Amino acid sequence: MSFAYWNPALAGQTRLLDPCSGRVESVVMEDPGAAPPDLATLGRPVHGLRIDGLARPIDVWYAGEHWVGLDAVVSNGRRLTYRLR
C-alpha cells in the first residue's frame, strides 16, 4: 500500500510504498495523542494515527472513517499542515 493518508486501512500497515522514491518504507503506527485544537471545530470526534519509523513522523487525522488532516515536520523544522475543509 502507498502512503494513501485518506484510506483508513493505512492503520494496519507495517510497510508503505513511497511513490516519489519507489522505496518501500518500514513503518510503525502509533497513537499521536490529542488532536490539534483547530480540528475540534469540526463538531465531531477526531482520532489520529502517527506514522513512525521514518526520518520524520507524520500525524494523520480522521473524523470517523474520513480523512480530515495531516501534520508533519519538514526540512528546516518547518511544519506542514493539511486540513480538509
N, CA, C and O atoms as a Maestro MAE file, in Angstrom:
{
 s_m_m2io_version
 :::
 2.0.0
}

f_m_ct {
 s_m_title
 :::
 protein
 m_atom[340] {
  # First column is atom index #
  i_m_mmod_type
  r_m_x_coord
  r_m_y_coord
  r_m_z_coord
  i_m_residue_number
  s_m_chain_name
  s_m_pdb_residue_name
  s_m_pdb_atom_name
  i_m_atomic_number
  :::
  1 25 0.852 -1.176 0.000 1 A "MET " " N  " 7
  2 3 0.000 0.000 0.000 1 A "MET " " CA " 6
  3 2 0.895 1.234 0.000 1 A "MET " " C  " 6
  4 15 1.975 1.221 0.590 1 A "MET " " O  " 8
  5 25 0.452 2.286 -0.653 2 A "SER " " N  " 7
  6 3 1.212 3.537 -0.658 2 A "SER " " CA " 6
  7 2 0.814 4.392 0.547 2 A "SER " " C  " 6
  8 15 -0.038 4.000 1.345 2 A "SER " " O  " 8
  9 25 1.432 5.543 0.665 3 A "PHE " " N  " 7
  10 3 1.097 6.493 1.713 3 A "PHE " " CA " 6
  11 2 -0.233 7.166 1.343 3 A "PHE " " C  " 6
  12 15 -0.263 8.366 1.068 3 A "PHE " " O  " 8
  13 25 -1.307 6.414 1.334 4 A "ALA " " N  " 7
  14 3 -2.638 6.922 0.983 4 A "ALA " " CA " 6
  15 2 -3.326 7.361 2.276 4 A "ALA " " C  " 6
  16 15 -4.108 6.611 2.859 4 A "ALA " " O  " 8
  17 25 -3.028 8.568 2.710 5 A "TYR " " N  " 7
  18 3 -3.480 9.056 4.007 5 A "TYR " " CA " 6
  19 2 -4.996 9.019 4.165 5 A "TYR " " C  " 6
  20 15 -5.494 8.831 5.274 5 A "TYR " " O  " 8
  21 25 -5.723 9.191 3.091 6 A "TRP " " N  " 7
  22 3 -7.177 9.250 3.134 6 A "TRP " " CA " 6
  23 2 -7.800 7.872 3.330 6 A "TRP " " C  " 6
  24 15 -9.006 7.776 3.558 6 A "TRP " " O  " 8
  25 25 -7.008 6.805 3.247 7 A "ASN " " N  " 7
  26 3 -7.525 5.444 3.378 7 A "ASN " " CA " 6
  27 2 -7.300 4.939 4.800 7 A "ASN " " C  " 6
  28 15 -6.150 4.752 5.197 7 A "ASN " " O  " 8
  29 25 -8.378 4.707 5.595 8 A "PRO " " N  " 7
  30 3 -8.206 4.261 6.970 8 A "PRO " " CA " 6
  31 2 -7.504 2.900 7.091 8 A "PRO " " C  " 6
  32 15 -7.042 2.557 8.180 8 A "PRO " " O  " 8
  33 25 -7.410 2.122 6.017 9 A "ALA " " N  " 7
  34 3 -6.689 0.849 6.044 9 A "ALA " " CA " 6
  35 2 -5.196 1.071 6.281 9 A "ALA " " C  " 6
  36 15 -4.465 0.123 6.568 9 A "ALA " " O  " 8
  37 25 -4.747 2.303 6.165 10 A "LEU " " N  " 7
  38 3 -3.363 2.670 6.439 10 A "LEU " " CA " 6
  39 2 -2.954 2.223 7.841 10 A "LEU " " C  " 6
  40 15 -1.802 1.853 8.067 10 A "LEU " " O  " 8
  41 25 -3.895 2.259 8.776 11 A "ALA " " N  " 7
  42 3 -3.612 1.946 10.181 11 A "ALA " " CA " 6
  43 2 -3.064 0.538 10.386 11 A "ALA " " C  " 6
  44 15 -2.336 0.303 11.350 11 A "ALA " " O  " 8
  45 25 -3.391 -0.389 9.517 12 A "GLY " " N  " 7
  46 3 -2.957 -1.770 9.680 12 A "GLY " " CA " 6
  47 2 -1.672 -2.121 8.958 12 A "GLY " " C  " 6
  48 15 -1.299 -3.293 8.911 12 A "GLY " " O  " 8
  49 25 -0.992 -1.152 8.400 13 A "GLN " " N  " 7
  50 3 0.189 -1.429 7.578 13 A "GLN " " CA " 6
  51 2 1.484 -1.376 8.381 13 A "GLN " " C  " 6
  52 15 1.587 -0.639 9.363 13 A "GLN " " O  " 8
  53 25 2.464 -2.158 7.959 14 A "THR " " N  " 7
  54 3 3.803 -2.114 8.554 14 A "THR " " CA " 6
  55 2 4.854 -1.710 7.512 14 A "THR " " C  " 6
  56 15 6.004 -1.432 7.851 14 A "THR " " O  " 8
  57 25 4.440 -1.684 6.246 15 A "ARG " " N  " 7
  58 3 5.320 -1.244 5.157 15 A "ARG " " CA " 6
  59 2 4.489 -0.430 4.193 15 A "ARG " " C  " 6
  60 15 3.363 -0.801 3.862 15 A "ARG " " O  " 8
  61 25 5.049 0.688 3.740 16 A "LEU " " N  " 7
  62 3 4.346 1.558 2.804 16 A "LEU " " CA " 6
  63 2 5.256 1.913 1.641 16 A "LEU " " C  " 6
  64 15 6.459 2.113 1.814 16 A "LEU " " O  " 8
  65 25 4.676 1.988 0.470 17 A "LEU " " N  " 7
  66 3 5.402 2.366 -0.739 17 A "LEU " " CA " 6
  67 2 5.419 3.881 -0.868 17 A "LEU " " C  " 6
  68 15 4.370 4.525 -0.849 17 A "LEU " " O  " 8
  69 25 6.605 4.443 -0.997 18 A "ASP " " N  " 7
  70 3 6.764 5.875 -1.252 18 A "ASP " " CA " 6
  71 2 6.730 6.054 -2.769 18 A "ASP " " C  " 6
  72 15 7.697 5.707 -3.446 18 A "ASP " " O  " 8
  73 25 5.635 6.590 -3.315 19 A "PRO " " N  " 7
  74 3 5.529 6.695 -4.772 19 A "PRO " " CA " 6
  75 2 6.533 7.673 -5.385 19 A "PRO " " C  " 6
  76 15 6.822 7.582 -6.578 19 A "PRO " " O  " 8
  77 25 7.067 8.600 -4.598 20 A "CYS " " N  " 7
  78 3 8.061 9.545 -5.121 20 A "CYS " " CA " 6
  79 2 9.414 8.882 -5.345 20 A "CYS " " C  " 6
  80 15 10.072 9.121 -6.357 20 A "CYS " " O  " 8
  81 25 9.824 8.044 -4.390 21 A "SER " " N  " 7
  82 3 11.153 7.426 -4.486 21 A "SER " " CA " 6
  83 2 11.098 5.993 -5.001 21 A "SER " " C  " 6
  84 15 12.102 5.462 -5.475 21 A "SER " " O  " 8
  85 25 9.914 5.362 -4.908 22 A "GLY " " N  " 7
  86 3 9.789 3.957 -5.290 22 A "GLY " " CA " 6
  87 2 10.254 3.003 -4.202 22 A "GLY " " C  " 6
  88 15 10.239 1.787 -4.396 22 A "GLY " " O  " 8
  89 25 10.673 3.547 -3.047 23 A "ARG " " N  " 7
  90 3 11.138 2.708 -1.947 23 A "ARG " " CA " 6
  91 2 9.976 2.247 -1.084 23 A "ARG " " C  " 6
  92 15 8.972 2.942 -0.933 23 A "ARG " " O  " 8
  93 25 10.140 1.046 -0.517 24 A "VAL " " N  " 7
  94 3 9.192 0.543 0.467 24 A "VAL " " CA " 6
  95 2 9.758 0.871 1.842 24 A "VAL " " C  " 6
  96 15 10.879 0.483 2.170 24 A "VAL " " O  " 8
  97 25 8.985 1.579 2.635 25 A "GLU " " N  " 7
  98 3 9.419 2.026 3.961 25 A "GLU " " CA " 6
  99 2 8.781 1.161 5.039 25 A "GLU " " C  " 6
  100 15 7.577 0.910 5.002 25 A "GLU " " O  " 8
  101 25 9.577 0.705 5.995 26 A "SER " " N  " 7
  102 3 9.037 0.024 7.175 26 A "SER " " CA " 6
  103 2 8.526 1.101 8.122 26 A "SER " " C  " 6
  104 15 9.232 2.067 8.410 26 A "SER " " O  " 8
  105 25 7.301 0.933 8.605 27 A "VAL " " N  " 7
  106 3 6.679 1.941 9.458 27 A "VAL " " CA " 6
  107 2 6.075 1.289 10.699 27 A "VAL " " C  " 6
  108 15 5.813 0.087 10.736 27 A "VAL " " O  " 8
  109 25 5.866 2.115 11.698 28 A "VAL " " N  " 7
  110 3 5.191 1.713 12.929 28 A "VAL " " CA " 6
  111 2 4.047 2.692 13.118 28 A "VAL " " C  " 6
  112 15 4.245 3.906 13.064 28 A "VAL " " O  " 8
  113 25 2.846 2.163 13.340 29 A "MET " " N  " 7
  114 3 1.688 3.018 13.560 29 A "MET " " CA " 6
  115 2 1.481 3.198 15.058 29 A "MET " " C  " 6
  116 15 1.456 2.226 15.814 29 A "MET " " O  " 8
  117 25 1.332 4.457 15.482 30 A "GLU " " N  " 7
  118 3 1.179 4.786 16.892 30 A "GLU " " CA " 6
  119 2 0.035 5.769 17.093 30 A "GLU " " C  " 6
  120 15 -0.494 6.330 16.133 30 A "GLU " " O  " 8
  121 25 -0.336 5.969 18.339 31 A "ASP " " N  " 7
  122 3 -1.337 6.962 18.716 31 A "ASP " " CA " 6
  123 2 -0.626 8.303 18.897 31 A "ASP " " C  " 6
  124 15 0.291 8.393 19.714 31 A "ASP " " O  " 8
  125 25 -1.018 9.345 18.165 32 A "PRO " " N  " 7
  126 3 -0.343 10.642 18.296 32 A "PRO " " CA " 6
  127 2 -0.824 11.467 19.488 32 A "PRO " " C  " 6
  128 15 -0.292 12.547 19.747 32 A "PRO " " O  " 8
  129 25 -1.812 10.974 20.207 33 A "GLY " " N  " 7
  130 3 -2.359 11.745 21.323 33 A "GLY " " CA " 6
  131 2 -3.527 12.606 20.870 33 A "GLY " " C  " 6
  132 15 -4.212 12.290 19.897 33 A "GLY " " O  " 8
  133 25 -3.740 13.683 21.581 34 A "ALA " " N  " 7
  134 3 -4.887 14.556 21.313 34 A "ALA " " CA " 6
  135 2 -4.775 15.231 19.947 34 A "ALA " " C  " 6
  136 15 -3.688 15.576 19.483 34 A "ALA " " O  " 8
  137 25 -5.928 15.403 19.332 35 A "ALA " " N  " 7
  138 3 -5.996 16.084 18.037 35 A "ALA " " CA " 6
  139 2 -5.688 17.566 18.209 35 A "ALA " " C  " 6
  140 15 -5.940 18.130 19.274 35 A "ALA " " O  " 8
  141 25 -5.145 18.201 17.176 36 A "PRO " " N  " 7
  142 3 -4.886 19.647 17.242 36 A "PRO " " CA " 6
  143 2 -6.182 20.423 17.488 36 A "PRO " " C  " 6
  144 15 -7.246 20.014 17.023 36 A "PRO " " O  " 8
  145 25 -6.100 21.525 18.206 37 A "PRO " " N  " 7
  146 3 -7.299 22.299 18.553 37 A "PRO " " CA " 6
  147 2 -8.128 22.736 17.345 37 A "PRO " " C  " 6
  148 15 -9.353 22.802 17.442 37 A "PRO " " O  " 8
  149 25 -7.494 23.034 16.215 38 A "ASP " " N  " 7
  150 3 -8.274 23.511 15.069 38 A "ASP " " CA " 6
  151 2 -9.207 22.427 14.521 38 A "ASP " " C  " 6
  152 15 -10.191 22.744 13.854 38 A "ASP " " O  " 8
  153 25 -8.911 21.163 14.794 39 A "LEU " " N  " 7
  154 3 -9.800 20.093 14.326 39 A "LEU " " CA " 6
  155 2 -11.004 19.903 15.249 39 A "LEU " " C  " 6
  156 15 -11.964 19.230 14.874 39 A "LEU " " O  " 8
  157 25 -10.968 20.477 16.434 40 A "ALA " " N  " 7
  158 3 -12.102 20.409 17.353 40 A "ALA " " CA " 6
  159 2 -13.298 21.177 16.804 40 A "ALA " " C  " 6
  160 15 -14.432 20.939 17.220 40 A "ALA " " O  " 8
  161 25 -13.056 22.089 15.879 41 A "THR " " N  " 7
  162 3 -14.142 22.895 15.311 41 A "THR " " CA " 6
  163 2 -14.996 22.096 14.334 41 A "THR " " C  " 6
  164 15 -16.007 22.604 13.848 41 A "THR " " O  " 8
  165 25 -14.610 20.856 14.036 42 A "LEU " " N  " 7
  166 3 -15.399 20.042 13.106 42 A "LEU " " CA " 6
  167 2 -16.730 19.613 13.703 42 A "LEU " " C  " 6
  168 15 -17.654 19.258 12.972 42 A "LEU " " O  " 8
  169 25 -16.832 19.641 15.028 43 A "GLY " " N  " 7
  170 3 -18.080 19.270 15.680 43 A "GLY " " CA " 6
  171 2 -18.310 17.771 15.748 43 A "GLY " " C  " 6
  172 15 -19.434 17.332 15.993 43 A "GLY " " O  " 8
  173 25 -17.269 16.978 15.535 44 A "ARG " " N  " 7
  174 3 -17.360 15.519 15.670 44 A "ARG " " CA " 6
  175 2 -16.021 15.003 16.173 44 A "ARG " " C  " 6
  176 15 -14.998 15.664 15.991 44 A "ARG " " O  " 8
  177 25 -16.011 13.840 16.799 45 A "PRO " " N  " 7
  178 3 -14.759 13.317 17.355 45 A "PRO " " CA " 6
  179 2 -13.707 13.073 16.271 45 A "PRO " " C  " 6
  180 15 -14.012 12.575 15.188 45 A "PRO " " O  " 8
  181 25 -12.487 13.427 16.584 46 A "VAL " " N  " 7
  182 3 -11.356 13.245 15.674 46 A "VAL " " CA " 6
  183 2 -10.344 12.329 16.355 46 A "VAL " " C  " 6
  184 15 -10.036 12.514 17.533 46 A "VAL " " O  " 8
  185 25 -9.829 11.351 15.629 47 A "HIS " " N  " 7
  186 3 -8.772 10.479 16.149 47 A "HIS " " CA " 6
  187 2 -7.609 10.481 15.167 47 A "HIS " " C  " 6
  188 15 -7.770 10.786 13.986 47 A "HIS " " O  " 8
  189 25 -6.454 10.139 15.678 48 A "GLY " " N  " 7
  190 3 -5.261 10.235 14.858 48 A "GLY " " CA " 6
  191 2 -4.475 8.950 14.753 48 A "GLY " " C  " 6
  192 15 -4.750 7.952 15.418 48 A "GLY " " O  " 8
  193 25 -3.479 9.023 13.884 49 A "LEU " " N  " 7
  194 3 -2.568 7.922 13.619 49 A "LEU " " CA " 6
  195 2 -1.201 8.536 13.341 49 A "LEU " " C  " 6
  196 15 -1.065 9.378 12.454 49 A "LEU " " O  " 8
  197 25 -0.203 8.121 14.087 50 A "ARG " " N  " 7
  198 3 1.164 8.601 13.817 50 A "ARG " " CA " 6
  199 2 1.897 7.521 13.028 50 A "ARG " " C  " 6
  200 15 1.992 6.375 13.467 50 A "ARG " " O  " 8
  201 25 2.413 7.899 11.858 51 A "ILE " " N  " 7
  202 3 3.234 7.005 11.042 51 A "ILE " " CA " 6
  203 2 4.674 7.280 11.460 51 A "ILE " " C  " 6
  204 15 5.231 8.334 11.154 51 A "ILE " " O  " 8
  205 25 5.269 6.316 12.164 52 A "ASP " " N  " 7
  206 3 6.625 6.490 12.679 52 A "ASP " " CA " 6
  207 2 7.549 5.472 12.037 52 A "ASP " " C  " 6
  208 15 7.112 4.622 11.262 52 A "ASP " " O  " 8
  209 25 8.808 5.564 12.359 53 A "GLY " " N  " 7
  210 3 9.808 4.708 11.727 53 A "GLY " " CA " 6
  211 2 10.441 5.396 10.534 53 A "GLY " " C  " 6
  212 15 11.340 4.845 9.897 53 A "GLY " " O  " 8
  213 25 9.980 6.587 10.233 54 A "LEU " " N  " 7
  214 3 10.501 7.409 9.139 54 A "LEU " " CA " 6
  215 2 11.475 8.430 9.715 54 A "LEU " " C  " 6
  216 15 11.577 8.571 10.934 54 A "LEU " " O  " 8
  217 25 12.175 9.128 8.868 55 A "ALA " " N  " 7
  218 3 13.065 10.192 9.337 55 A "ALA " " CA " 6
  219 2 12.283 11.231 10.135 55 A "ALA " " C  " 6
  220 15 12.777 11.772 11.124 55 A "ALA " " O  " 8
  221 25 11.051 11.503 9.691 56 A "ARG " " N  " 7
  222 3 10.164 12.438 10.386 56 A "ARG " " CA " 6
  223 2 8.774 11.821 10.453 56 A "ARG " " C  " 6
  224 15 8.205 11.482 9.415 56 A "ARG " " O  " 8
  225 25 8.208 11.666 11.664 57 A "PRO " " N  " 7
  226 3 6.867 11.080 11.769 57 A "PRO " " CA " 6
  227 2 5.810 11.952 11.101 57 A "PRO " " C  " 6
  228 15 5.987 13.160 10.941 57 A "PRO " " O  " 8
  229 25 4.719 11.319 10.718 58 A "ILE " " N  " 7
  230 3 3.594 12.004 10.086 58 A "ILE " " CA " 6
  231 2 2.347 11.690 10.912 58 A "ILE " " C  " 6
  232 15 2.058 10.523 11.179 58 A "ILE " " O  " 8
  233 25 1.612 12.719 11.313 59 A "ASP " " N  " 7
  234 3 0.349 12.535 12.025 59 A "ASP " " CA " 6
  235 2 -0.798 12.725 11.046 59 A "ASP " " C  " 6
  236 15 -0.881 13.738 10.350 59 A "ASP " " O  " 8
  237 25 -1.675 11.738 11.004 60 A "VAL " " N  " 7
  238 3 -2.833 11.759 10.106 60 A "VAL " " CA " 6
  239 2 -4.079 11.763 10.985 60 A "VAL " " C  " 6
  240 15 -4.136 11.054 11.989 60 A "VAL " " O  " 8
  241 25 -5.082 12.567 10.605 61 A "TRP " " N  " 7
  242 3 -6.276 12.749 11.432 61 A "TRP " " CA " 6
  243 2 -7.535 12.346 10.664 61 A "TRP " " C  " 6
  244 15 -7.677 12.623 9.473 61 A "TRP " " O  " 8
  245 25 -8.450 11.681 11.389 62 A "TYR " " N  " 7
  246 3 -9.705 11.194 10.821 62 A "TYR " " CA " 6
  247 2 -10.872 11.596 11.711 62 A "TYR " " C  " 6
  248 15 -10.748 11.644 12.935 62 A "TYR " " O  " 8
  249 25 -12.004 11.883 11.084 63 A "ALA " " N  " 7
  250 3 -13.289 12.028 11.767 63 A "ALA " " CA " 6
  251 2 -14.099 10.821 11.297 63 A "ALA " " C  " 6
  252 15 -14.546 10.772 10.151 63 A "ALA " " O  " 8
  253 25 -14.280 9.861 12.180 64 A "GLY " " N  " 7
  254 3 -14.857 8.587 11.756 64 A "GLY " " CA " 6
  255 2 -13.888 7.916 10.803 64 A "GLY " " C  " 6
  256 15 -12.722 7.718 11.144 64 A "GLY " " O  " 8
  257 25 -14.351 7.565 9.618 65 A "GLU " " N  " 7
  258 3 -13.505 6.935 8.598 65 A "GLU " " CA " 6
  259 2 -12.998 7.945 7.560 65 A "GLU " " C  " 6
  260 15 -12.349 7.564 6.586 65 A "GLU " " O  " 8
  261 25 -13.296 9.224 7.773 66 A "HIS " " N  " 7
  262 3 -12.961 10.246 6.785 66 A "HIS " " CA " 6
  263 2 -11.703 11.017 7.178 66 A "HIS " " C  " 6
  264 15 -11.600 11.525 8.295 66 A "HIS " " O  " 8
  265 25 -10.746 11.099 6.248 67 A "TRP " " N  " 7
  266 3 -9.509 11.835 6.461 67 A "TRP " " CA " 6
  267 2 -9.827 13.323 6.553 67 A "TRP " " C  " 6
  268 15 -10.540 13.865 5.708 67 A "TRP " " O  " 8
  269 25 -9.291 13.988 7.592 68 A "VAL " " N  " 7
  270 3 -9.547 15.418 7.755 68 A "VAL " " CA " 6
  271 2 -8.277 16.248 7.904 68 A "VAL " " C  " 6
  272 15 -8.340 17.477 7.873 68 A "VAL " " O  " 8
  273 25 -7.107 15.590 8.068 69 A "GLY " " N  " 7
  274 3 -5.903 16.399 8.208 69 A "GLY " " CA " 6
  275 2 -4.621 15.602 8.313 69 A "GLY " " C  " 6
  276 15 -4.627 14.383 8.484 69 A "GLY " " O  " 8
  277 25 -3.524 16.329 8.207 70 A "LEU " " N  " 7
  278 3 -2.187 15.761 8.289 70 A "LEU " " CA " 6
  279 2 -1.255 16.820 8.845 70 A "LEU " " C  " 6
  280 15 -1.367 17.995 8.493 70 A "LEU " " O  " 8
  281 25 -0.335 16.414 9.711 71 A "ASP " " N  " 7
  282 3 0.688 17.299 10.252 71 A "ASP " " CA " 6
  283 2 2.031 16.593 10.163 71 A "ASP " " C  " 6
  284 15 2.140 15.410 10.486 71 A "ASP " " O  " 8
  285 25 3.051 17.315 9.726 72 A "ALA " " N  " 7
  286 3 4.400 16.757 9.643 72 A "ALA " " CA " 6
  287 2 5.409 17.886 9.781 72 A "ALA " " C  " 6
  288 15 5.139 19.029 9.413 72 A "ALA " " O  " 8
  289 25 6.568 17.549 10.314 73 A "VAL " " N  " 7
  290 3 7.681 18.492 10.353 73 A "VAL " " CA " 6
  291 2 8.534 18.187 9.135 73 A "VAL " " C  " 6
  292 15 8.916 17.040 8.905 73 A "VAL " " O  " 8
  293 25 8.830 19.220 8.354 74 A "VAL " " N  " 7
  294 3 9.614 19.057 7.129 74 A "VAL " " CA " 6
  295 2 10.975 19.725 7.305 74 A "VAL " " C  " 6
  296 15 11.340 20.091 8.423 74 A "VAL " " O  " 8
  297 25 11.720 19.887 6.230 75 A "SER " " N  " 7
  298 3 13.075 20.441 6.311 75 A "SER " " CA " 6
  299 2 13.105 21.780 7.039 75 A "SER " " C  " 6
  300 15 12.143 22.548 7.016 75 A "SER " " O  " 8
  301 25 14.215 22.028 7.672 76 A "ASN " " N  " 7
  302 3 14.437 23.261 8.442 76 A "ASN " " CA " 6
  303 2 13.463 23.427 9.604 76 A "ASN " " C  " 6
  304 15 13.262 24.539 10.092 76 A "ASN " " O  " 8
  305 25 12.850 22.316 10.052 77 A "GLY " " N  " 7
  306 3 11.950 22.367 11.192 77 A "GLY " " CA " 6
  307 2 10.606 23.008 10.918 77 A "GLY " " C  " 6
  308 15 9.830 23.245 11.844 77 A "GLY " " O  " 8
  309 25 10.321 23.293 9.653 78 A "ARG " " N  " 7
  310 3 9.023 23.887 9.303 78 A "ARG " " CA " 6
  311 2 7.928 22.855 9.449 78 A "ARG " " C  " 6
  312 15 8.182 21.657 9.319 78 A "ARG " " O  " 8
  313 25 6.717 23.301 9.716 79 A "ARG " " N  " 7
  314 3 5.576 22.418 9.908 79 A "ARG " " CA " 6
  315 2 4.676 22.465 8.676 79 A "ARG " " C  " 6
  316 15 4.297 23.539 8.209 79 A "ARG " " O  " 8
  317 25 4.342 21.286 8.160 80 A "LEU " " N  " 7
  318 3 3.424 21.154 7.025 80 A "LEU " " CA " 6
  319 2 2.089 20.688 7.579 80 A "LEU " " C  " 6
  320 15 2.027 19.695 8.304 80 A "LEU " " O  " 8
  321 25 1.019 21.400 7.241 81 A "THR " " N  " 7
  322 3 -0.312 21.064 7.734 81 A "THR " " CA " 6
  323 2 -1.295 21.061 6.573 81 A "THR " " C  " 6
  324 15 -1.364 22.011 5.794 81 A "THR " " O  " 8
  325 25 -2.055 19.973 6.472 82 A "TYR " " N  " 7
  326 3 -3.165 19.886 5.531 82 A "TYR " " CA " 6
  327 2 -4.441 19.766 6.342 82 A "TYR " " C  " 6
  328 15 -4.472 19.073 7.358 82 A "TYR " " O  " 8
  329 25 -5.478 20.430 5.903 83 A "ARG " " N  " 7
  330 3 -6.798 20.300 6.509 83 A "ARG " " CA " 6
  331 2 -7.827 20.174 5.407 83 A "ARG " " C  " 6
  332 15 -7.819 20.951 4.452 83 A "ARG " " O  " 8
  333 25 -8.707 19.208 5.532 84 A "LEU " " N  " 7
  334 3 -9.809 19.053 4.606 84 A "LEU " " CA " 6
  335 2 -10.910 19.988 5.071 84 A "LEU " " C  " 6
  336 15 -11.332 19.923 6.226 84 A "LEU " " O  " 8
  337 25 -11.367 20.837 4.208 85 A "ARG " " N  " 7
  338 3 -12.411 21.816 4.585 85 A "ARG " " CA " 6
  339 2 -13.656 21.577 3.786 85 A "ARG " " C  " 6
  340 15 -14.645 22.292 3.954 85 A "ARG " " O  " 8
  :::
 }
 m_bond[339] {
  # First column is bond index #
  i_m_from
  i_m_to
  i_m_order
  :::
  1 1 2 1
  2 2 3 1
  3 3 4 2
  4 3 5 1
  5 5 6 1
  6 6 7 1
  7 7 8 2
  8 7 9 1
  9 9 10 1
  10 10 11 1
  11 11 12 2
  12 11 13 1
  13 13 14 1
  14 14 15 1
  15 15 16 2
  16 15 17 1
  17 17 18 1
  18 18 19 1
  19 19 20 2
  20 19 21 1
  21 21 22 1
  22 22 23 1
  23 23 24 2
  24 23 25 1
  25 25 26 1
  26 26 27 1
  27 27 28 2
  28 27 29 1
  29 29 30 1
  30 30 31 1
  31 31 32 2
  32 31 33 1
  33 33 34 1
  34 34 35 1
  35 35 36 2
  36 35 37 1
  37 37 38 1
  38 38 39 1
  39 39 40 2
  40 39 41 1
  41 41 42 1
  42 42 43 1
  43 43 44 2
  44 43 45 1
  45 45 46 1
  46 46 47 1
  47 47 48 2
  48 47 49 1
  49 49 50 1
  50 50 51 1
  51 51 52 2
  52 51 53 1
  53 53 54 1
  54 54 55 1
  55 55 56 2
  56 55 57 1
  57 57 58 1
  58 58 59 1
  59 59 60 2
  60 59 61 1
  61 61 62 1
  62 62 63 1
  63 63 64 2
  64 63 65 1
  65 65 66 1
  66 66 67 1
  67 67 68 2
  68 67 69 1
  69 69 70 1
  70 70 71 1
  71 71 72 2
  72 71 73 1
  73 73 74 1
  74 74 75 1
  75 75 76 2
  76 75 77 1
  77 77 78 1
  78 78 79 1
  79 79 80 2
  80 79 81 1
  81 81 82 1
  82 82 83 1
  83 83 84 2
  84 83 85 1
  85 85 86 1
  86 86 87 1
  87 87 88 2
  88 87 89 1
  89 89 90 1
  90 90 91 1
  91 91 92 2
  92 91 93 1
  93 93 94 1
  94 94 95 1
  95 95 96 2
  96 95 97 1
  97 97 98 1
  98 98 99 1
  99 99 100 2
  100 99 101 1
  101 101 102 1
  102 102 103 1
  103 103 104 2
  104 103 105 1
  105 105 106 1
  106 106 107 1
  107 107 108 2
  108 107 109 1
  109 109 110 1
  110 110 111 1
  111 111 112 2
  112 111 113 1
  113 113 114 1
  114 114 115 1
  115 115 116 2
  116 115 117 1
  117 117 118 1
  118 118 119 1
  119 119 120 2
  120 119 121 1
  121 121 122 1
  122 122 123 1
  123 123 124 2
  124 123 125 1
  125 125 126 1
  126 126 127 1
  127 127 128 2
  128 127 129 1
  129 129 130 1
  130 130 131 1
  131 131 132 2
  132 131 133 1
  133 133 134 1
  134 134 135 1
  135 135 136 2
  136 135 137 1
  137 137 138 1
  138 138 139 1
  139 139 140 2
  140 139 141 1
  141 141 142 1
  142 142 143 1
  143 143 144 2
  144 143 145 1
  145 145 146 1
  146 146 147 1
  147 147 148 2
  148 147 149 1
  149 149 150 1
  150 150 151 1
  151 151 152 2
  152 151 153 1
  153 153 154 1
  154 154 155 1
  155 155 156 2
  156 155 157 1
  157 157 158 1
  158 158 159 1
  159 159 160 2
  160 159 161 1
  161 161 162 1
  162 162 163 1
  163 163 164 2
  164 163 165 1
  165 165 166 1
  166 166 167 1
  167 167 168 2
  168 167 169 1
  169 169 170 1
  170 170 171 1
  171 171 172 2
  172 171 173 1
  173 173 174 1
  174 174 175 1
  175 175 176 2
  176 175 177 1
  177 177 178 1
  178 178 179 1
  179 179 180 2
  180 179 181 1
  181 181 182 1
  182 182 183 1
  183 183 184 2
  184 183 185 1
  185 185 186 1
  186 186 187 1
  187 187 188 2
  188 187 189 1
  189 189 190 1
  190 190 191 1
  191 191 192 2
  192 191 193 1
  193 193 194 1
  194 194 195 1
  195 195 196 2
  196 195 197 1
  197 197 198 1
  198 198 199 1
  199 199 200 2
  200 199 201 1
  201 201 202 1
  202 202 203 1
  203 203 204 2
  204 203 205 1
  205 205 206 1
  206 206 207 1
  207 207 208 2
  208 207 209 1
  209 209 210 1
  210 210 211 1
  211 211 212 2
  212 211 213 1
  213 213 214 1
  214 214 215 1
  215 215 216 2
  216 215 217 1
  217 217 218 1
  218 218 219 1
  219 219 220 2
  220 219 221 1
  221 221 222 1
  222 222 223 1
  223 223 224 2
  224 223 225 1
  225 225 226 1
  226 226 227 1
  227 227 228 2
  228 227 229 1
  229 229 230 1
  230 230 231 1
  231 231 232 2
  232 231 233 1
  233 233 234 1
  234 234 235 1
  235 235 236 2
  236 235 237 1
  237 237 238 1
  238 238 239 1
  239 239 240 2
  240 239 241 1
  241 241 242 1
  242 242 243 1
  243 243 244 2
  244 243 245 1
  245 245 246 1
  246 246 247 1
  247 247 248 2
  248 247 249 1
  249 249 250 1
  250 250 251 1
  251 251 252 2
  252 251 253 1
  253 253 254 1
  254 254 255 1
  255 255 256 2
  256 255 257 1
  257 257 258 1
  258 258 259 1
  259 259 260 2
  260 259 261 1
  261 261 262 1
  262 262 263 1
  263 263 264 2
  264 263 265 1
  265 265 266 1
  266 266 267 1
  267 267 268 2
  268 267 269 1
  269 269 270 1
  270 270 271 1
  271 271 272 2
  272 271 273 1
  273 273 274 1
  274 274 275 1
  275 275 276 2
  276 275 277 1
  277 277 278 1
  278 278 279 1
  279 279 280 2
  280 279 281 1
  281 281 282 1
  282 282 283 1
  283 283 284 2
  284 283 285 1
  285 285 286 1
  286 286 287 1
  287 287 288 2
  288 287 289 1
  289 289 290 1
  290 290 291 1
  291 291 292 2
  292 291 293 1
  293 293 294 1
  294 294 295 1
  295 295 296 2
  296 295 297 1
  297 297 298 1
  298 298 299 1
  299 299 300 2
  300 299 301 1
  301 301 302 1
  302 302 303 1
  303 303 304 2
  304 303 305 1
  305 305 306 1
  306 306 307 1
  307 307 308 2
  308 307 309 1
  309 309 310 1
  310 310 311 1
  311 311 312 2
  312 311 313 1
  313 313 314 1
  314 314 315 1
  315 315 316 2
  316 315 317 1
  317 317 318 1
  318 318 319 1
  319 319 320 2
  320 319 321 1
  321 321 322 1
  322 322 323 1
  323 323 324 2
  324 323 325 1
  325 325 326 1
  326 326 327 1
  327 327 328 2
  328 327 329 1
  329 329 330 1
  330 330 331 1
  331 331 332 2
  332 331 333 1
  333 333 334 1
  334 334 335 1
  335 335 336 2
  336 335 337 1
  337 337 338 1
  338 338 339 1
  339 339 340 2
  :::
 }
}
